[in-house]
């Protein structure tokens, strides 16, 4: 009896270890994280996926569901069609970079399935068409980067429609050869606007008034690398810049691109009275005025040549008309002379009545 009790006690000591050994078999295995797409590579974790120069024609479909940052560069996406990223909804994607992907068309609802997207980078793409609902489905989008993306076609009206329901905080339009402030692309509440490396010569008075509107008073600009023309037309912008220098992030680095005498001069060191009008120092308006005078002279010369040609072609008729005019004048003068002689002859004097 004692031996049986000892055996039972010895067997009880192994039961806990046996339970631990069988525990992994009882618990179902955790789902393995999604693998990186074959045409891309994941940096550190699947939360950051980069697809570079793989000549993709559409976004990869096997993206990890937990990806936060997705970068596709150097591909040939061409058209972002409807729900281009909805094959597997990326509910945690916050940053999407599509640089150098030869994108020229963005269709309606192209970003459907990206509800958490906050930053979209479409820089260095030859955009030609942007649908009115291109950015629908991304209500949290706050940063839109379109650097060197508006060179292929004028897209201001299309983008204004596509951005009408967005609450952007930052808009980048650098390197787009813009010659004026794109007022239609400035949604209320915008905080940062990047206009560097464009073709801005100045900001006109009307553009400055739009920047001072209540809904844009918190807007800060970057204007570096623009060919600013330091003539009398710059005076309103210079006065505004002095009063609101804190709103231009690179105000101290702004330099004159012309005229030659002021090239390289810092704008904040200029005096308004020192800004001469361009026509007084051989600027563009002066050249245009000279060209207009030359054109006017050419027109007058052509009119003169046509007049002389008409005279030459009708020389016989003109000569005949002049001859007839001279004969008529001669007959008239002879008539006057005859009457004068008759009135002066005493024999023709009238006899007074009796």
VOBA-1610 file (N, C-alpha, C; in pm, whole numbers, padded with zeros to 5 digits, always signed):
BEGIN
Unk+00083-00120+00000Unk+00000+00000+00000Unk+00085+00124+00000Unk+00190+00125+00079Unk+00282+00239+00086Unk+00352+00259-00046Unk+00385+00146-00115Unk+00453+00161-00244Unk+00361+00226-00347Unk+00231+00191-00344Unk+00138+00249-00439Unk+00126+00400-00416Unk+00118+00440-00289Unk+00109+00584-00260Unk+00233+00658-00306Unk+00353+00596-00291Unk+00477+00661-00334Unk+00479+00675-00486Unk+00430+00571-00557Unk+00427+00582-00703Unk+00331+00692-00749Unk+00216+00706-00683Unk+00118+00809-00720Unk+00174+00948-00697Unk+00247+00962-00585Unk+00308+01093-00557Unk+00415+01125-00659Unk+00494+01025-00700Unk+00600+01049-00799Unk+00541+01086-00933Unk+00430+01020-00972Unk+00368+01056-01100Unk+00308+01194-01098Unk+00260+01245-00984Unk+00200+01378-00976Unk+00301+01487-00997Unk+00429+01461-00964Unk+00530+01565-00984Unk+00553+01595-01132Unk+00526+01502-01223Unk+00550+01525-01367Unk+00432+01588-01440Unk+00317+01597-01378Unk+00199+01652-01445Unk+00215+01799-01486Unk+00267+01890-01398Unk+00284+02031-01443Unk+00375+02044-01564Unk+00485+01968-01562Unk+00578+01978-01676Unk+00515+01926-01805Unk+00433+01825-01793Unk+00365+01772-01909Unk+00265+01874-01965Unk+00197+01949-01874Unk+00102+02052-01921Unk+00171+02163-01995Unk+00289+02204-01945Unk+00365+02310-02013Unk+00413+02264-02150Unk+00449+02140-02161Unk+00496+02088-02290Unk+00384+02082-02392Unk+00262+02056-02346Unk+00150+02047-02439Unk+00081+02180-02465Unk+00119+02288-02390Unk+00053+02418-02405Unk+00066+02475-02545Unk+00182+02474-02610Unk+00190+02528-02747Unk+00098+02460-02846Unk+00069+02332-02820Unk-00021+02262-02911Unk-00165+02305-02892Unk-00197+02352-02770Unk-00334+02392-02742Unk-00364+02533-02789Unk-00262+02623-02793Unk-00281+02762-02832Unk-00261+02774-02982Unk-00353+02833-03058Unk-00334+02847-03205Unk-00221+02942-03236Unk-00143+02916-03338Unk-00029+03003-03373Unk-00076+03140-03419Unk+00002+03246-03386Unk-00030+03382-03428Unk-00007+03397-03578Unk-00085+03483-03636Unk-00072+03507-03782Unk+00061+03570-03814Unk+00128+03520-03912Unk+00258+03572-03952Unk+00240+03705-04023Unk+00331+03800-03999Unk+00319+03928-04066Unk+00328+03912-04217Unk+00256+04000-04288Unk+00256+03992-04434Unk+00395+04017-04488Unk+00429+03944-04590Unk+00562+03958-04648Unk+00569+04085-04732Unk+00692+04131-04757Unk+00713+04249-04840Unk+00678+04215-04985Unk+00625+04312-05062Unk+00599+04287-05204Unk+00727+04247-05277Unk+00711+04165-05377Unk+00829+04115-05448Unk+00905+04226-05519Unk+00835+04331-05564Unk+00901+04440-05636Unk+00949+04551-05544Unk+00935+04532-05414Unk+00971+04638-05319Unk+01057+04578-05209Unk+01092+04662-05113Unk+01160+04612-04996Unk+01114+04693-04875Unk+01111+04625-04763Unk+01065+04687-04640Unk+01186+04727-04557Unk+01179+04846-04503Unk+01289+04898-04423Unk+01255+04875-04277Unk+01334+04796-04209Unk+01320+04767-04067Unk+01194+04684-04040Unk+01078+04738-04071Unk+00952+04669-04043Unk+00861+04685-04164Unk+00757+04606-04172Unk+00662+04623-04283Unk+00588+04756-04280Unk+00605+04837-04176Unk+00538+04966-04169Unk+00595+05067-04268Unk+00716+05044-04319Unk+00779+05132-04417Unk+00815+05050-04540Unk+00748+05077-04652Unk+00768+05001-04775Unk+00816+05098-04883Unk+00923+05062-04952Unk+00977+05143-05060Unk+00988+05058-05186Unk+00933+05110-05295Unk+00941+05043-05425Unk+01008+05141-05521Unk+01132+05118-05555Unk+01209+05215-05632Unk+01256+05155-05764Unk+01224+05230-05871Unk+01276+05200-06005Unk+01253+05054-06044Unk+01132+05008-06017Unk+01094+04872-06056Unk+01003+04872-06179Unk+00976+04991-06236Unk+00893+05007-06356Unk+00755+04945-06336Unk+00698+04968-06220Unk+00563+04919-06194Unk+00463+04997-06279Unk+00359+04932-06325Unk+00253+04996-06401Unk+00127+05014-06319Unk+00125+04960-06199Unk+00016+04980-06105Unk+00070+04958-05964Unk+00005+05012-05864Unk+00054+04991-05726Unk+00055+04842-05693Unk+00154+04796-05616Unk+00159+04654-05579Unk+00037+04615-05495Unk-00012+04494-05514Unk-00134+04450-05447Unk-00106+04376-05316Unk+00014+04324-05298Unk+00042+04243-05179Unk+00109+04324-05069Unk+00066+04448-05051Unk+00125+04533-04948Unk+00082+04488-04810Unk+00170+04501-04709Unk+00129+04468-04572Unk+00017+04560-04526Unk-00080+04503-04457Unk-00195+04582-04414Unk-00155+04688-04311Unk-00044+04667-04239Unk-00004+04760-04134Unk+00092+04867-04183Unk+00112+04882-04313Unk+00210+04978-04363Unk+00163+05120-04328Unk+00260+05202-04283Unk+00234+05343-04249Unk+00287+05437-04357Unk+00404+05406-04410Unk+00468+05490-04512Unk+00496+05405-04636Unk+00446+05454-04750Unk+00465+05382-04876Unk+00526+05477-04977Unk+00637+05435-05038Unk+00706+05516-05137Unk+00725+05435-05264Unk+00671+05490-05375Unk+00689+05427-05507Unk+00755+05532-05596Unk+00874+05506-05643Unk+00949+05605-05721Unk+01008+05539-05845Unk+01013+05618-05955Unk+01076+05571-06077Unk+00998+05465-06151Unk+00866+05459-06131Unk+00784+05360-06201Unk+00710+05426-06317Unk+00617+05352-06375Unk+00540+05402-06489Unk+00391+05381-06460Unk+00344+05444-06354Unk+00205+05426-06314Unk+00109+05491-06413Unk+00149+05600-06476Unk+00072+05669-06581Unk-00063+05720-06532Unk-00153+05628-06499Unk-00290+05665-06459Unk-00318+05605-06322Unk-00358+05692-06229Unk-00409+05642-06101Unk-00559+05624-06118Unk-00598+05502-06143Unk-00739+05474-06170Unk-00819+05471-06040Unk-00949+05457-06053Unk-01038+05454-05938Unk-00999+05339-05844Unk-00989+05371-05714Unk-00954+05272-05612Unk-00825+05200-05645Unk-00724+05276-05683Unk-00596+05215-05723Unk-00529+05142-05608Unk-00560+05179-05483Unk-00496+05116-05367Unk-00596+05035-05285Unk-00712+05005-05341Unk-00817+04940-05264Unk-00815+04788-05276Unk-00719+04730-05349Unk-00713+04585-05358Unk-00700+04524-05219Unk-00621+04591-05135Unk-00612+04554-04994Unk-00612+04684-04916Unk-00724+04724-04857Unk-00732+04855-04790Unk-00619+04875-04690Unk-00554+04990-04701Unk-00442+05025-04612Unk-00493+05129-04513Unk-00557+05082-04409Unk-00626+05173-04317Unk-00531+05250-04228Unk-00404+05209-04221Unk-00308+05278-04136Unk-00207+05360-04217Unk-00221+05365-04349Unk-00125+05439-04431Unk-00141+05589-04408Unk-00032+05653-04370Unk-00035+05796-04339Unk+00045+05879-04439Unk+00145+05820-04503Unk+00228+05895-04597Unk+00243+05813-04726Unk+00209+05878-04839Unk+00219+05812-04970Unk+00302+05901-05062Unk+00416+05850-05105Unk+00504+05922-05198Unk+00501+05853-05333Unk+00465+05930-05436Unk+00460+05878-05573Unk+00543+05970-05662Unk+00671+05975-05642Unk+00761+06065-05716Unk+00816+05996-05840Unk+00832+06077-05946Unk+00896+06027-06069Unk+00828+05901-06120Unk+00696+05898-06118Unk+00623+05779-06160Unk+00547+05801-06291Unk+00577+05909-06362Unk+00515+05937-06492Unk+00362+05937-06484Unk+00310+05988-06375Unk+00164+05996-06358Unk+00114+06119-06432Unk+00019+06099-06524Unk-00037+06213-06595Unk-00188+06229-06573Unk-00253+06127-06516Unk-00397+06134-06494Unk-00431+06075-06358Unk-00517+06148-06285Unk-00569+06099-06157Unk-00721+06098-06168Unk-00780+05979-06160Unk-00923+05965-06178Unk-00997+05984-06046Unk-01129+05992-06055Unk-01213+06005-05936Unk-01189+05888-05840Unk-01187+05920-05710Unk-01174+05820-05604Unk-01049+05735-05619Unk-00943+05792-05674Unk-00820+05715-05694Unk-00758+05673-05562Unk-00782+05746-05456Unk-00721+05718-05326Unk-00818+05650-05231Unk-00921+05591-05283Unk-01017+05520-05199Unk-00948+05405-05126Unk-00983+05385-05001Unk-00920+05281-04920Unk-00802+05329-04839Unk-00779+05460-04836Unk-00669+05518-04756Unk-00726+05621-04658Unk-00809+05581-04566Unk-00879+05679-04481Unk-00789+05755-04386Unk-00669+05705-04354Unk-00581+05771-04259Unk-00471+05853-04326Unk-00474+05865-04459Unk-00367+05934-04530Unk-00362+06082-04491Unk-00241+06127-04454Unk-00222+06266-04413Unk-00126+06341-04505Unk-00036+06271-04574Unk+00061+06336-04662Unk+00064+06263-04795Unk+00046+06341-04904Unk+00050+06285-05040Unk+00152+06362-05121Unk+00248+06292-05179Unk+00355+06353-05257Unk+00344+06306-05402Unk+00307+06399-05490Unk+00297+06370-05634Unk+00400+06448-05713Unk+00508+06485-05653Unk+00609+06568-05716Unk+00675+06496-05834Unk+00722+06579-05930Unk+00799+06528-06045Unk+00717+06431-06130Unk+00589+06465-06149Unk+00504+06389-06240Unk+00442+06485-06341Unk+00430+06445-06468Unk+00374+06534-06571Unk+00221+06533-06570Unk+00161+06588-06465Unk+00016+06586-06452Unk-00050+06663-06565Unk-00152+06601-06624Unk-00229+06664-06732Unk-00377+06673-06696Unk-00426+06575-06622Unk-00568+06571-06588Unk-00585+06526-06443Unk-00663+06605-06368Unk-00695+06571-06229Unk-00846+06581-06215Unk-00910+06471-06187Unk-01056+06468-06177Unk-01103+06546-06054Unk-01229+06591-06061Unk-01283+06671-05950Unk-01288+06591-05820Unk-01304+06459-05828Unk-01308+06377-05708Unk-01182+06297-05686Unk-01070+06349-05737Unk-00944+06273-05727Unk-00902+06251-05582Unk-00929+06347-05494Unk-00884+06338-05356Unk-00999+06302-05262Unk-01109+06257-05316Unk-01218+06210-05230Unk-01176+06081-05161Unk-01222+06063-05039Unk-01188+05943-04964Unk-01067+05957-04875Unk-01005+06076-04873Unk-00891+06100-04783Unk-00921+06226-04700Unk-01016+06219-04610Unk-01058+06338-04536Unk-00951+06394-04443Unk-00851+06314-04408Unk-00748+06360-04315Unk-00625+06415-04385Unk-00628+06428-04516Unk-00512+06478-04590Unk-00481+06621-04548Unk-00358+06645-04506Unk-00317+06777-04459Unk-00200+06835-04538Unk-00121+06750-04602Unk-00005+06796-04679Unk-00013+06741-04820Unk-00004+06833-04919Unk-00007+06795-05060Unk+00117+06854-05127Unk+00199+06769-05185Unk+00324+06811-05248Unk+00312+06792-05399Unk+00321+06904-05471Unk+00309+06904-05618Unk+00428+06975-05681Unk+00544+06955-05628Unk+00664+07019-05680Unk+00697+06965-05819Unk+00716+07057-05915Unk+00746+07022-06054Unk+00644+06920-06109Unk+00518+06943-06078Unk+00413+06855-06127Unk+00311+06928-06213Unk+00325+07062-06228Unk+00227+07141-06302Unk+00287+07203-06427Unk+00390+07141-06481Unk+00460+07196-06596Unk+00402+07149-06729Unk+00332+07037-06730Unk+00284+06980-06855Unk+00157+07047-06905Unk+00075+07101-06815Unk-00053+07162-06856Unk-00100+07255-06746Unk-00179+07357-06780Unk-00238+07445-06677Unk-00347+07371-06601Unk-00326+07349-06473Unk-00418+07265-06395Unk-00481+07341-06279Unk-00471+07472-06277Unk-00518+07545-06160Unk-00667+07524-06137Unk-00749+07530-06242Unk-00892+07514-06225Unk-00927+07371-06183Unk-00862+07271-06245Unk-00889+07132-06209Unk-00851+07104-06064Unk-00735+07152-06023Unk-00690+07129-05886Unk-00779+07201-05786Unk-00826+07322-05823Unk-00915+07394-05732Unk-01042+07314-05704Unk-01097+07249-05807Unk-01216+07166-05787Unk-01182+07042-05704Unk-01069+06981-05732Unk-01032+06859-05660Unk-01001+06885-05513Unk-00954+07007-05481Unk-00913+07039-05344Unk-01022+07111-05264Unk-01138+07126-05321Unk-01238+07212-05257Unk-01285+07159-05122Unk-01280+07028-05101Unk-01328+06969-04975Unk-01215+06927-04882Unk-01092+06964-04915Unk-00978+06929-04831Unk-00952+07037-04727Unk-00894+06996-04617Unk-00852+07090-04513Unk-00700+07088-04505Unk-00636+07134-04612Unk-00490+07129-04619Unk-00428+07227-04520Unk-00311+07187-04472Unk-00231+07276-04389Unk-00100+07315-04458Unk-00053+07231-04549Unk+00071+07260-04621Unk+00053+07224-04768Unk+00093+07316-04856Unk+00087+07295-05000Unk+00220+07333-05061Unk+00281+07241-05137Unk+00410+07265-05200Unk+00393+07273-05351Unk+00433+07387-05408Unk+00422+07411-05553Unk+00555+07460-05609Unk+00664+07414-05557Unk+00796+07461-05600Unk+00828+07408-05740Unk+00901+07491-05818Unk+00952+07447-05947Unk+00847+07427-06054Unk+00739+07508-06053Unk+00632+07492-06151Unk+00622+07609-06248Unk+00723+07696-06253Unk+00726+07810-06346Unk+00604+07900-06330Unk+00551+07911-06209Unk+00436+07997-06184Unk+00477+08143-06194Unk+00395+08224-06263Unk+00422+08366-06278Unk+00334+08453-06190Unk+00240+08391-06120Unk+00151+08465-06031Unk+00111+08374-05916Unk+00064+08435-05810Unk+00017+08360-05694Unk-00108+08281-05731Unk-00109+08148-05713Unk-00227+08068-05748Unk-00335+08081-05641Unk-00405+08193-05642Unk-00502+08221-05535Unk-00612+08116-05528Unk-00648+08055-05643Unk-00755+07955-05642Unk-00715+07828-05569Unk-00586+07807-05545Unk-00539+07685-05481Unk-00510+07704-05333Unk-00555+07813-05276Unk-00526+07842-05135Unk-00653+07822-05053Unk-00672+07703-04997Unk-00794+07678-04919Unk-00787+07751-04785Unk-00900+07783-04728Unk-00901+07847-04595Unk-00831+07759-04493Unk-00754+07824-04406Unk-00683+07750-04303Unk-00545+07702-04343Unk-00504+07725-04469Unk-00370+07683-04513Unk-00264+07755-04429Unk-00163+07680-04385Unk-00061+07736-04296Unk+00074+07755-04363Unk+00107+07671-04461Unk+00237+07682-04528Unk+00220+07665-04678Unk+00286+07753-04754Unk+00282+07749-04901Unk+00424+07763-04953Unk+00468+07665-05028Unk+00603+07664-05083Unk+00597+07704-05230Unk+00649+07823-05263Unk+00652+07874-05400Unk+00795+07897-05448Unk+00889+07826-05394Unk+01028+07846-05434Unk+01052+07798-05577Unk+01154+07859-05638Unk+01201+07816-05771Unk+01091+07822-05876Unk+01013+07931-05875Unk+00914+07954-05978Unk+00958+08073-06063Unk+00865+08138-06132Unk+00897+08252-06219Unk+00832+08380-06169Unk+00818+08394-06039Unk+00754+08511-05980Unk+00849+08631-05985Unk+00805+08741-06045Unk+00883+08864-06044Unk+00843+08955-05930Unk+00722+08938-05883Unk+00670+09017-05770Unk+00535+08958-05731Unk+00479+09005-05622Unk+00341+08978-05587Unk+00264+09107-05603Unk+00160+09106-05687Unk+00083+09226-05714Unk-00003+09264-05594Unk-00056+09386-05599Unk-00136+09436-05488Unk-00258+09348-05462Unk-00325+09303-05569Unk-00442+09216-05552Unk-00404+09084-05485Unk-00289+09030-05520Unk-00244+08905-05458Unk-00212+08926-05311Unk-00154+09038-05278Unk-00124+09068-05138Unk-00252+09083-05057Unk-00356+09141-05118Unk-00483+09153-05046Unk-00544+09015-05019Unk-00528+08922-05113Unk-00580+08787-05089Unk-00505+08718-04976Unk-00376+08746-04963Unk-00299+08688-04852Unk-00340+08745-04718Unk-00394+08867-04718Unk-00437+08931-04594Unk-00581+08901-04559Unk-00647+08814-04636Unk-00784+08776-04605Unk-00788+08703-04470Unk-00895+08715-04396Unk-00900+08655-04260Unk-00869+08506-04259Unk-00913+08432-04361Unk-00892+08287-04360Unk-00749+08247-04394Unk-00665+08343-04436Unk-00526+08311-04472Unk-00424+08391-04392Unk-00466+08455-04286Unk-00372+08538-04211Unk-00265+08458-04138Unk-00288+08329-04119Unk-00186+08246-04057Unk-00095+08178-04158Unk-00109+08212-04287Unk-00030+08148-04392Unk+00113+08200-04393Unk+00208+08108-04404Unk+00350+08143-04418Unk+00400+08092-04553Unk+00482+08176-04620Unk+00526+08145-04755Unk+00676+08123-04761Unk+00718+08049-04864Unk+00859+08037-04902Unk+00870+08083-05046Unk+00955+08183-05071Unk+00961+08247-05204Unk+01102+08248-05262Unk+01192+08173-05207Unk+01330+08175-05255Unk+01345+08127-05398Unk+01455+08167-05462Unk+01490+08124-05599Unk+01388+08168-05702Unk+01323+08283-05682Unk+01235+08342-05783Unk+01304+08464-05843Unk+01287+08491-05974Unk+01356+08604-06039Unk+01285+08737-06009Unk+01301+08785-05888Unk+01233+08907-05845Unk+01289+09028-05919Unk+01200+09107-05978Unk+01239+09227-06053Unk+01225+09348-05962Unk+01336+09410-05930Unk+01338+09521-05833Unk+01321+09654-05905Unk+01200+09676-05957Unk+01166+09804-06018Unk+01050+09864-05939Unk+00989+09970-05993Unk+00883+10038-05918Unk+00763+09949-05894Unk+00743+09846-05977Unk+00632+09754-05955Unk+00647+09668-05832Unk+00766+09665-05773Unk+00791+09584-05654Unk+00754+09658-05525Unk+00725+09787-05534Unk+00704+09867-05413Unk+00592+09814-05324Unk+00474+09777-05377Unk+00371+09722-05287Unk+00417+09596-05215Unk+00484+09506-05287Unk+00532+09383-05223Unk+00640+09412-05120Unk+00727+09507-05150Unk+00833+09541-05055Unk+00774+09599-04927Unk+00674+09686-04939Unk+00609+09741-04820Unk+00541+09631-04739Unk+00474+09538-04809Unk+00409+09426-04740Unk+00511+09337-04673Unk+00623+09312-04740Unk+00728+09225-04684Unk+00787+09284-04557Unk+00808+09415-04557Unk+00863+09479-04436Unk+00765+09468-04319Unk+00636+09479-04349Unk+00537+09476-04242Unk+00505+09334-04196Unk+00528+09236-04282Unk+00491+09097-04249Unk+00605+09002-04280Unk+00727+09041-04243Unk+00844+08958-04272Unk+00835+08820-04207Unk+00765+08811-04095Unk+00755+08683-04026Unk+00672+08582-04105Unk+00593+08630-04200Unk+00509+08540-04279Unk+00584+08481-04398Unk+00700+08534-04429Unk+00783+08481-04538Unk+00905+08415-04473Unk+00908+08282-04478Unk+01008+08207-04404Unk+01150+08237-04449Unk+01168+08269-04576Unk+01302+08298-04628Unk+01315+08444-04670Unk+01251+08534-04596Unk+01251+08676-04633Unk+01392+08732-04639Unk+01478+08693-04548Unk+01614+08749-04543Unk+01702+08702-04658Unk+01662+08594-04723Unk+01745+08542-04833Unk+01693+08584-04971Unk+01586+08660-04977Unk+01532+08703-05107Unk+01626+08805-05170Unk+01656+08788-05299Unk+01750+08874-05371Unk+01688+08922-05501Unk+01735+09036-05548Unk+01690+09090-05677Unk+01756+09013-05790Unk+01678+08983-05894Unk+01733+08923-06015Unk+01758+09028-06122Unk+01705+09145-06108Unk+01722+09255-06201Unk+01661+09380-06142Unk+01694+09496-06200Unk+01783+09522-06314Unk+01930+09497-06278Unk+02020+09506-06375Unk+02160+09471-06349Unk+02222+09547-06232Unk+02181+09673-06214Unk+02241+09751-06106Unk+02204+09703-05967Unk+02095+09629-05954Unk+02049+09582-05822Unk+02056+09430-05810Unk+02110+09363-05909Unk+02114+09217-05907Unk+02193+09169-05785Unk+02130+09076-05711Unk+02194+09021-05592Unk+02171+09098-05465Unk+02101+09211-05473Unk+02075+09293-05355Unk+01961+09231-05273Unk+01978+09228-05141Unk+01873+09175-05054Unk+01752+09267-05056Unk+01633+09210-05065Unk+01512+09292-05074Unk+01492+09378-04951Unk+01520+09322-04834Unk+01495+09397-04712Unk+01590+09515-04695Unk+01694+09526-04779Unk+01785+09640-04772Unk+01749+09750-04871Unk+01647+09725-04953Unk+01608+09824-05053Unk+01521+09933-04992Unk+01529+10053-05050Unk+01439+10162-05015Unk+01339+10179-05130Unk+01211+10195-05100Unk+01110+10205-05206Unk+01141+10314-05306Unk+01193+10429-05258Unk+01220+10540-05350Unk+01337+10510-05444Unk+01416+10408-05412Unk+01529+10372-05499Unk+01489+10278-05612Unk+01364+10234-05613Unk+01317+10142-05716Unk+01263+10222-05833Unk+01340+10231-05940Unk+01299+10307-06058Unk+01214+10219-06148Unk+01129+10284-06226Unk+01047+10211-06322Unk+01136+10159-06434Unk+01099+10045-06488Unk+01187+09976-06581Unk+01215+10056-06707Unk+01117+10138-06755Unk+01139+10207-06882Unk+01242+10317-06870Unk+01274+10363-06748Unk+01371+10469-06732Unk+01514+10419-06729Unk+01532+10290-06711Unk+01669+10237-06709Unk+01688+10125-06809Unk+01614+10134-06920Unk+01636+10037-07027Unk+01577+09902-07001Unk+01473+09895-06914Unk+01412+09768-06883Unk+01318+09723-06993Unk+01240+09623-06959Unk+01151+09563-07056Unk+01048+09661-07110Unk+00977+09742-07024Unk+00882+09838-07081Unk+00946+09934-07179Unk+01071+09979-07151Unk+01139+10068-07244Unk+01162+10004-07379Unk+01200+09876-07379Unk+01220+09806-07505Unk+01088+09790-07580Unk+00982+09764-07507Unk+00852+09751-07571Unk+00807+09883-07633Unk+00835+09994-07565Unk+00797+10124-07618Unk+00875+10153-07746Unk+01004+10125-07747Unk+01085+10144-07866Unk+01034+10059-07982Unk+01001+09934-07951Unk+00948+09845-08055Unk+00817+09898-08111Unk+00732+09956-08024Unk+00605+10010-08074Unk+00628+10127-08169Unk+00726+10214-08138Unk+00757+10325-08227Unk+00807+10274-08362Unk+00892+10174-08359Unk+00944+10118-08483Unk+00831+10060-08567Unk+00741+09988-08502Unk+00628+09929-08573Unk+00539+10038-08634Unk+00515+10147-08558Unk+00433+10257-08608Unk+00499+10320-08731Unk+00631+10338-08727Unk+00702+10393-08841Unk+00692+10305-08963Unk+00701+10172-08943Unk+00690+10079-09056Unk+00551+10088-09119Unk+00447+10100-09034Unk+00311+10111-09085Unk+00295+10238-09168Unk+00347+10351-09120Unk+00337+10476-09195Unk+00411+10465-09328Unk+00527+10401-09327Unk+00602+10384-09451Unk+00524+10300-09552Unk+00458+10195-09506Unk+00379+10113-09595Unk+00262+10191-09653Unk+00199+10274-09570Unk+00088+10356-09619Unk+00138+10453-09727Unk+00255+10512-09704Unk+00312+10602-09803Unk+00342+10533-09934Unk+00397+10413-09926Unk+00430+10337-10047Unk+00303+10304-10125Unk+00198+10263-10054Unk+00072+10231-10121Unk+00015+10356-10190Unk+00023+10470-10124Unk-00028+10594-10181Unk+00048+10630-10309Unk+00180+10619-10307Unk+00260+10648-10426Unk+00229+10551-10539Unk+00206+10426-10507Unk+00172+10329-10611Unk+00038+10363-10675Unk-00057+10408-10595Unk-00187+10447-10650Unk-00171+10565-10744Unk-00088+10664-10703Unk-00065+10780-10790Unk+00001+10739-10922Unk+00096+10647-10912Unk+00168+10605-11032Unk+00076+10530-11128Unk-00007+10443-11077Unk-00095+10365-11161Unk-00203+10451-11225Unk-00237+10562-11165Unk-00341+10650-11219Unk-00282+10782-11271Unk-00156+10778-11314Unk-00090+10901-11354Unk-00157+10965-11476Unk-00203+10882-11572Unk-00266+10939-11692Unk-00399+11004-11657Unk-00478+10937-11578Unk-00605+10996-11538Unk-00585+11123-11457Unk-00485+11123-11370Unk-00458+11242-11290Unk-00410+11356-11380Unk-00325+11322-11481Unk-00276+11425-11573Unk-00390+11485-11653Unk-00485+11399-11699Unk-00600+11448-11772Unk-00689+11537-11685Unk-00704+11494-11561Unk-00787+11573-11468Unk-00723+11710-11441Unk-00591+11710-11426Unk-00522+11838-11403Unk-00533+11929-11527Unk-00522+11869-11648Unk-00533+11948-11771Unk-00673+12010-11783Unk-00775+11930-11754Unk-00912+11982-11761Unk-00935+12091-11657Unk-00876+12071-11540Unk-00889+12172-11436Unk-00822+12302-11478Unk-00706+12288-11540Unk-00635+12409-11585Unk-00713+12480-11694Unk-00771+12406-11791Unk-00851+12468-11898Unk-00974+12537-11841Unk-01036+12473-11742Unk-01154+12534-11682Unk-01118+12663-11611Unk-01007+12663-11544Unk-00963+12784-11475Unk-00928+12895-11578Unk-00867+12853-11691Unk-00832+12951-11793Unk-00958+13013-11854Unk-01058+12929-11886Unk-01183+12982-11940Unk-01250+13078-11842Unk-01244+13044-11717Unk-01305+13128-11616Unk-01234+13263-11608Unk-01103+13257-11612Unk-01025+13381-11605Unk-01048+13466-11729Unk-01058+13405-11848Unk-01084+13482-11970Unk-01221+13548-11964Unk-01320+13477-11904Unk-01450+13538-11887Unk-01446+13659-11797Unk-01375+13648-11689Unk-01361+13763-11599Unk-01292+13879-11670Unk-01186+13845-11746Unk-01110+13950-11816Unk-01197+14021-11919Unk-01283+13947-11994Unk-01369+14007-12097Unk-01471+14102-12032Unk-01533+14058-11921Unk-01631+14145-11856Unk-01565+14270-11800Unk-01442+14254-11753Unk-01371+14370-11701Unk-01347+14472-11810Unk-01308+14424-11929Unk-01284+14516-12040Unk-01413+14582-12086Unk-01522+14509-12086Unk-01650+14567-12125Unk-01694+14675-12027Unk-01675+14650-11901Unk-01715+14750-11802Unk-01626+14873-11808Unk-01501+14855-11848Unk-01409+14970-11852Unk-01421+15053-11979Unk-01486+15004-12089Unk-01496+15076-12218Unk-01603+15186-12201Unk-01565+15316-12225Unk-01661+15427-12208Unk-01771+15422-12313Unk-01748+15356-12422Unk-01853+15353-12528Unk-01968+15265-12486Unk-01934+15179-12395Unk-02040+15087-12349Unk-02111+15141-12228Unk-02075+15261-12186Unk-02138+15321-12071Unk-02285+15352-12101Unk-02373+15331-12011Unk-02513+15355-12035Unk-02547+15503-12047Unk-02644+15548-12141Unk-02687+15691-12160Unk-02800+15717-12061Unk-02789+15826-11983Unk-02892+15860-11888Unk-03022+15892-11956Unk-03132+15851-11900Unk-03262+15877-11960Unk-03302+16021-11956Unk-03381+16066-12057Unk-03428+16204-12065Unk-03544+16222-11971
//
